[in-house]
Amino acid sequence: MSAVKIATVATVSLAIAMGIGRFAFTPLLPLMQDDQLLNIEQGGFLASVHFVGYLLGAFYAARLPFSPKATLRFSLIFVAISTLGMGVTYNFNLWLVFRFIAGFASALVLVLISNFYVRHLAKAGRTEMQGWVFSGVGFGIIAAGLGALVIMLGNVGSQASWQIFGVVSLFVAIVICMNIGSEIPDTKTTSAQIKSQRSPLLWSLAIPYGALGIGYIIPATYLPVMAREVISSPLVFGWAWPLFGTAALVSTLLAAKLQKAFSIRHIWVASQFVMALGLLLPVVYPHILTIILASICVGGTFMVITMMGMKETHRLAPANDIMRHLAIMTAAFAIGQMIGPTLASFVYALTESFSISLIMASVILAVTATLLLITTPKEITT
């Protein structure tokens, strides 16, 4: 396939798996509350179960027992089906199952895309198109956010919203599955090969990458809820999530250009400090404008850090063990995501505010960004 087609398949795959499969829950959470289907604590529990699935999916990717091509296809289909499933039942236990499946499958898609497609574009000398690949998450978030906004204005309801997102995702996933080329292999790696290729883990990268999970996930889960607490009109608070996605989309394209002047490490560190600052804005001055600014700060950095984390892993890890290193990075990210929503919902139940959670997450981001700046891991050659 041409580099453009490769980037398109990868971009749309991330839009489905991450933008819809993972993040459609965020703008639909206020609708589910309005429909009296769940409360903040239950929403946090659903989010945490989703990230348990994401964590296990990342570990599964490290020892993938099936061919990567087949795994990518099944993962995309399962993301779509689990999204659709949220809209065909009111059973909370089934919702837990669907969100777990969506998390498990979305982690596989991210690891596979970050390994094979990103590496292929680098080998083809088209590194500038890697920014487009990671912008797929932003595309998906914008689609989910604008779709939820239209749905809120049309009083469609949360169940019908999940059904719409699910049907659209399933159709797009089938199209993508038919266009996956030879860039992703159709043969699996044996357990013996995986064991023989193992190299020391890059903990100096994994720890700050895990902190990202804690830092971004609180606004990524509760941003529309926080906005609605300040102003009730969906014409106003409904734009918080599309802006988050727009910032994510633009940021990866900008980051790809910034790499001509700055190192991967410096872009990562700067982005993490910007995110830490963004989390504090609604705490210092609770207002719709600071929530929007926080949305831009967090949305405009979390995919840049994801992109830089994946690229730094490619740079430092041995070529024959990159898949496992990417999986461990994704697992660290998932652990942070599991902690974030549970912590935020627990603190919210005690204080009826997200302020303390945001402050704690901001401090964690700043400390780990500093550690990332002062450590200089070397490329692993054995």
TAVENRA-V578887 format. One record per backbone hydrogen bond with DSSP energy under -0.5 kcal/mol. CO is the residue of the C=O (numbers start at 0). NH is the residue of the N-H. E is the energy in kcal/mol with one decimal. If there is no record, write none. Layout:
co/nh/e
CO/NH/E
CO/NH/E
This chain:
co/nh/e
1/5/-2.5
2/6/-2.6
3/7/-2.1
4/8/-2.5
5/9/-2.3
6/10/-2.7
7/11/-2.6
8/12/-1.9
9/13/-2.1
10/14/-1.9
11/15/-2.2
12/16/-2.7
13/17/-2.5
13/18/-1.6
14/19/-1.3
15/20/-3.2
17/21/-0.7
17/22/-2.0
19/23/-1.7
22/25/-0.9
22/26/-0.8
23/27/-1.3
24/28/-1.3
25/28/-0.6
25/29/-0.6
27/31/-2.3
28/32/-2.0
29/33/-2.5
30/34/-2.1
31/36/-2.9
31/37/-0.7
32/35/-1.8
38/42/-2.4
39/43/-2.4
40/44/-1.9
41/45/-2.5
42/46/-2.2
43/47/-2.3
44/48/-2.5
45/49/-2.1
46/50/-1.7
47/51/-1.6
48/52/-2.0
49/53/-1.8
50/54/-2.4
51/55/-2.5
52/56/-2.4
53/57/-2.0
54/58/-2.1
55/59/-2.5
56/60/-1.9
57/61/-1.1
58/62/-0.6
59/62/-1.1
60/63/-1.0
66/70/-2.4
67/71/-2.5
68/72/-2.0
69/73/-2.6
70/74/-2.4
71/75/-2.2
72/76/-1.9
73/77/-2.6
74/78/-2.2
75/79/-1.8
76/80/-2.6
77/81/-2.5
78/82/-1.7
79/83/-2.4
80/84/-2.4
81/85/-1.0
82/85/-0.5
83/86/-1.6
84/87/-1.3
89/91/-0.6
90/94/-2.0
91/95/-1.9
92/96/-1.5
93/97/-2.7
94/98/-2.8
95/99/-1.9
96/100/-2.4
97/101/-2.4
98/102/-2.0
99/103/-2.6
100/104/-2.7
101/105/-2.2
102/106/-1.8
103/107/-1.4
104/108/-2.1
105/109/-2.3
106/110/-2.4
107/111/-2.6
108/112/-2.7
109/113/-2.7
110/114/-1.7
111/115/-2.2
111/116/-0.7
112/116/-0.6
112/117/-1.8
114/118/-1.4
115/119/-2.2
116/120/-2.2
117/121/-1.7
118/122/-2.4
119/123/-1.9
120/125/-3.1
121/124/-1.4
125/128/-1.6
126/129/-1.6
127/130/-0.6
128/132/-1.6
129/133/-2.0
130/134/-1.2
132/135/-1.5
133/136/-1.1
133/137/-0.5
134/138/-2.3
135/139/-2.4
136/140/-2.3
137/141/-2.6
138/142/-2.4
139/143/-2.5
140/144/-3.1
141/145/-3.1
142/146/-2.2
143/147/-2.4
144/148/-2.1
145/149/-2.5
146/150/-2.3
147/151/-2.6
148/152/-2.1
149/153/-1.7
150/154/-0.5
150/155/-2.0
151/154/-0.9
156/160/-1.4
157/161/-2.3
158/162/-1.9
159/163/-2.3
160/164/-2.5
161/165/-2.5
162/166/-2.6
163/167/-2.3
164/168/-2.4
165/169/-2.4
166/170/-2.2
167/171/-2.4
168/172/-2.7
169/173/-2.1
170/174/-1.8
171/175/-2.5
172/176/-2.6
173/177/-1.3
175/178/-1.8
176/179/-0.7
178/180/-0.5
180/183/-1.0
182/184/-0.5
184/68/-1.9
186/67/-0.5
189/193/-2.3
190/194/-2.4
191/195/-2.1
192/196/-1.3
193/197/-0.5
194/197/-0.8
200/202/-1.4
201/204/-1.4
201/205/-2.3
202/206/-2.4
204/208/-1.8
205/209/-2.1
206/210/-1.9
207/211/-1.5
208/212/-1.0
209/213/-1.3
210/214/-2.7
211/215/-2.8
212/216/-1.2
213/217/-0.8
214/218/-0.5
215/219/-2.2
216/220/-1.5
217/221/-2.6
218/222/-2.2
221/225/-3.0
222/226/-2.6
223/227/-2.3
224/228/-1.5
225/229/-0.8
226/229/-0.7
226/230/-2.3
232/235/-1.7
232/236/-2.3
233/237/-1.1
235/238/-1.5
236/239/-1.5
237/241/-0.6
238/242/-2.0
239/243/-1.5
240/244/-2.2
241/245/-2.5
242/246/-2.5
243/247/-1.9
244/248/-2.5
245/249/-2.6
246/250/-2.3
247/251/-1.3
248/252/-1.0
249/253/-2.3
250/254/-2.8
251/255/-1.7
252/256/-1.0
253/257/-2.2
254/258/-1.3
256/259/-1.6
257/260/-1.8
257/261/-2.5
262/266/-2.0
263/267/-2.2
264/268/-2.5
265/269/-2.4
266/270/-2.2
267/271/-2.1
268/272/-1.9
269/273/-2.1
270/274/-2.2
271/275/-2.0
272/276/-2.2
273/277/-2.4
274/278/-2.0
275/279/-0.8
276/279/-0.8
276/280/-0.9
277/281/-0.6
279/283/-2.5
280/284/-2.3
284/286/-0.9
286/290/-2.1
287/291/-2.1
288/292/-2.5
289/293/-2.6
290/294/-2.2
291/295/-2.1
292/296/-2.7
293/297/-2.9
294/298/-2.6
295/299/-2.2
297/300/-1.4
297/301/-2.5
298/302/-0.5
300/304/-2.8
301/305/-1.7
302/306/-2.7
303/307/-3.1
304/308/-2.9
305/309/-2.2
306/310/-2.3
307/311/-2.8
308/312/-1.7
309/313/-2.0
310/314/-1.9
311/315/-2.1
312/316/-2.7
315/379/-3.2
317/320/-2.0
318/321/-0.7
320/324/-1.6
321/325/-2.9
322/326/-2.0
323/327/-2.2
324/328/-2.2
325/329/-2.3
326/330/-2.3
327/331/-2.4
328/332/-2.2
329/333/-2.2
330/334/-2.3
331/335/-1.8
332/336/-1.9
333/337/-2.2
334/338/-1.8
335/339/-2.3
336/340/-1.2
337/341/-0.9
338/342/-2.6
339/343/-2.8
340/344/-2.7
341/345/-2.1
342/346/-2.7
343/347/-2.4
344/348/-1.9
345/349/-1.1
346/350/-2.6
347/351/-3.1
353/357/-2.2
354/358/-2.4
355/359/-2.4
356/360/-2.4
357/361/-2.2
358/362/-2.2
359/363/-2.1
360/364/-2.2
361/365/-2.3
362/366/-2.5
363/367/-2.2
364/368/-2.1
365/369/-1.8
366/370/-2.0
367/371/-2.2
368/372/-1.8
369/373/-1.7
370/374/-1.2
